Amino acid sequence: MTTKQTIGYEEIIAYAQRILDGGEITPKEAEELIHVSDEDTMILLAMADKIRQKFSGNEVDLCAIVNARSGKCPENCKFCAQSAHHETGVTVYPFMSEEDIVEHARKAKEAGAIRFSIVTSGRNTNNPKEFEQILSALRRIHEETGLEICCSLGLLTYEQAVQLKAIGVTRYHSNIETAPSNFPNICSTHNFADKMSTIENAKKAGIRVCSGGILGLNETLEQRVEMAYELKRLGIDSVPLNILNPIKGTPFEHNKPLPPLEILRTFAMFRFVLPHAQIRTAGGREVNLRDLQALALSGGLNGIMVGGYLTTDGRSPLQDLQMIEDLHLERTAPQPIQTQA
């Protein structure tokens, strides 16, 4: 049932003060926040940013990715250009050469990233030879660039997670994509339990998990709140929030763009629910937020993905660096990586 109640700026400030004092808000209160009026949205963003300032400081985390294997994915995620179930015209290629991957990492560092992730299409990476290529590329990236190393390789076994941890992988990315109640509407070739297994395997191996989702998958505002609380339940402290950029040939190609202020209200709600998390805006921000992109970083978020995404281009990293400077924010520095002998 959709919540229709709209609260005013007094309640927004009161909820923020409760969090600043070490408290929490309830799911019902989070629903009230995501439903605030356009007129009170800037108050909501300001309060979300106060929460960010207190618990995360003024540093912005910059990360970058490489799509190391593209297309022919057997999964049927309705939003994805790389699914073999959809005719999207996406560029298809096998696993990149190690040299090409490392070169992408060098360029990411030049663009200001402190963290670099190898991403592969497909259900998993169970080919032993390919997995060893990934391990080798990750080692070189850290040794030659000093970047923190991460990866997103689909469904992950515990044994694979242990190997990734041993070479110094700091985070494993596995989006829950949407609210648990909406997941069956976007994918049927794997389920939410498969996602949970991957997340638990990474955490059990001692790897931090980066998990978020995509806004605009026909979810309700209440389901966005549900997603935020699911991430809270899982203890996720790194949350990428993408915005659907509809791809021709996918079942979601005709989804209507989300209004920018609605997106920003959603970002702010996530900060209220996850006050200590690193929450970043990622794919789709340029297309959907347009001239309001800076409001994401002054409205509660503290991370961005720079450069391109999996199958779509981003804007120039120089523009992002200038945006961070103009907001009087600082960039985070890479953390020392500990490898196991």
N, C-alpha and C positions, 0 to 999 in steps of 0.2 A: 504494500500500500504506500503510495507516494505521500511524503510529508509536504504539506502546503504552507505550514506556518513560516512566517518571515520574522526574524528578530532584528532589532535595531543596533545602533553602535554601542549603546550601553552594555548590552549582553555580550557583544563581541569583545569589548575591553575587559569585561568581568571574566570571561572564559580564558582570555589570554593571561590575565593576572594570576588566575589559579594555576596555570601551567608554569608561569614564571616563578611562582612560589613553591614549585615542586609537585603540584597536583596533576590530575588528568581530567580529560573531558569524556563524557559518555558517547556511545554511538548516536544516540538521539540528538545530543548537542552538536556532534559533528555534522549530522544531517541539517540541522538548523544553520550551521555556518555555510554549508555548500549551497544553501538556498537564499543567502542574503541578496538584497536588491543591488542593482547596478549602482545606485546612489551611495550605498554603504560599502561597496567592494574595495575602495581605496583604504578605508579604515581596516577592513579585514586583512588586506595585504600588509599594511603598516604593522598590525599586531603580530602577524605571522613572522615578519622580519625582526620584530623585537625578540621573539622566541629564538629565531635563528641566531641573532647577535649574542644572546646570553649563553646558549648551549654550544654554539659552533664557532663563535668569533666572526671575523671578517674575511676569512679565507675561502676562496673558490677552488674547487677541485676540477681539474681538466683531464679528461681521458680521451683516448682515440682507439679505433678498432680497424682491423683489416678483415675483409670478407675473403678468407683463404680458400674456400671451396664454395662455388656458387651453383645454385639451381639443382634440379632433379631430386628435390627432397620428397620422400615418400609420404610425409605427413600432409594433412589436408587443412591446415590452418587457413581460415577464410580471408585473413588480411594479408597473407604473405605472397610476394611476387615469386619466391623461389620454389613454391610447391609444384610438384609434377602434375598435380590435379588441375592446375589452372594454366591457361594459355596467356601468358603475360609478355612474351618476347624478351624475358630477362636474359642477360648474358650468362651462358653456362660454361663453366670451366672446372677441371679437376683441381686437386690440391696444388696450390702455388709452390714454386720453388722456394727453398729456404732463403736464398739470396733476395728474392723479391719481397718476401715477408719482412726480412730484416731492414730492407730499404724503406718499406712503408713505416717501420718503427722509427727510423732515423728522421724521416720527414715529420712524423707526429711529434717528436721531441722538438724539432725546429719550430713547430706550430705552437708550442707551449704546453703540450701534454706532459703529465708526470706518470701516466699509467697507460699501458698498451695491451690490448686484448686481441687474441687470435680467435676468430669466429668461423665456424664451418656450418654449412647447410647439412641437413640430414637428421635422421632420428637419433643417431649416436655416432661415435667414432670407435667402432669395435675392430677395425682393421689394425692389427699389431704394427705393421710396417708404417702406416700413416700416423699412428699414435706416437711412434718413436720419432718420426719426422717433426711432429709438433713439439715434442720434448726438446729436440735438438734446436729448433728455431727459437723456442722460449729461452733456452740457456744463452744462446748467442745474443738475443735482444737485451737481456739483462747485462751480460758481460760487456757488450759493445756500446750500449747507450745509457746504462744506469737507470732505465725506466723500470717501474714496477711492472710485473708481468701477471696477466690475467688471461682467462680463456672462456669460451662459450662453445662447447662441443656437443650440445644436445644432452640426451639422457646419459648419466654418468654412473659407473660402478664405483664401489668403495675402493677396489684395487687400483683403478685409474686415479682416483682422488689422492690416494697415498703417494703415487708416483709424481703427481703434479705438486703436491706439498713438498716432496723431497727436493725438487729442483728450485723451489722458492716462489711458486705461484702464490700470490697473496689473496686473490679473489677468484671465485668461480661464478659466472653469470648464468642464471637460469630464471627467466621471467615467469611469474605465475600468470602473466598476460592480462587477467581480468579477475573479477570476483569469482569465488568458487561456484556460486549459483549461476553464473553466466558462461562458465567454461564450456559446458556441453554444446552451447550455441555457436562456438567458434572453432571447435576441433573435435573429431571423433576417432582419429587414428591413435591418439594416446589420451590419457585422462589426467585429472588433477592429482590422483594418487601417484602417477608416474613422476610428476613434477616434485611432489613431496619426497619421494624416494631419492631423487637426484640431490635435492637440497640437503637432506639428512646425511647422505653419503659424503658430501663435501664438508659439512660441519663436523661430522665424526672424524674426518681426516685432519681437522684443524685449519680448514680453509674458510675464510670469511665469504659469505654468500652475498652476491649482488642480485637483487630480484625486485622487479617492479612490473610494469605492464604498459598497456596502450589505452589511451582514452579515445573514445569514438567507435567502440565495437558494439554499438547498439545497447550498451549498458545504461541503466538508469543512474541518476545521481546517487541514489541510495546504494546501488551496487559499487559505486566508486568508494563510498564510505566502507562498505563491506571489504573491499580489496585492501584498503588502508589498515583495517583492523586485523585482517588475515596476516599481513606483513608484520604487524605488531606482535601477533601471537607467535609467529615464527622467529621473532627476535632478529629480523633483518635490519641492518644498519647502513645499507647502501641501496638506494632506491632510484632507479632510472624511470622517468615518466615520459613515455613517448606519446605523440598525438598522431592519430591515423592520418596518413597521406594516401588517400585511396589510389590503388593501382589498377589500371585497366586490365580486365581479364580475371580479376579476383571477384568472389561473391560480394565483396564490400566496395566494389568500384563506384557505386552510386551513393554511398553514404554521404550525408550532408556534412560540410565542415562545421566544426564546433565554434561557437562564438568565442572570441579571444577572452572576454571577461569571464566567461564560464570556465575556460581552461585555467585562468589565473585563480579563480575561487577554488577550483579543485586542488591546485598546487598548494594554496594556503591551508586548506583543510588537512592535507597530508602533513604539513608542518605542525599543526596543532596536535594531530594524533601521534606523530613520530618526532617529538621535539629534539631528540639527540641524533637522529639519522642524517646521513649524507644523502640529500635528495637532489637529483640532477634532472635537468631538462635535456632531452635527447632528440631522437628522430621526430621530424614533423614540426619542430618549433619555428623554423624559418617560414614555412608555408602557412602555418596556422596563426602564429602570434604576430608575424610581420613586424610593424614598427613598435610593438609592445613587448618585444623580447626582453628588454632590460628590466621590465617590471617583474619578471620571474625571479631575477636575482635580488631585487629590492622588495620582493613579496614573499620571502621565506625559503627560497631554494639556495643551495650552496655548491652547486656543481653543474657543469655543462659538458657535453660531448662535442669535441671540435673536429673539423674536417668533414668528411663524408660519412654516410651510414652504410647499411648493407647493400642496398640497391638504388639509393637516391643520394644526390649530392647535398652537401651543406654549403654554408657561405664561407667566405675567406676567414681563416683563423685570425688574421690581422684585425678584422672587424670585431671578433669576440674579445680579443685582447684589449682593444680600444674601449669596448663596452665595460670591461672589468675595471680598467683604469679610470674611466669617467665616473664610475660608481664609487670610487675610492675604496675598492676592495683589493685584496691581495691574492696571489696564487699560492696554493699549497706546494710544499716541497716533497719529493719522493721519500718514502720511508725506507730505512735499511732493510734489506731482504736477507733472511736467514735460511740457508739451505741445510739439508741433512746429509751427512756423510754417507 
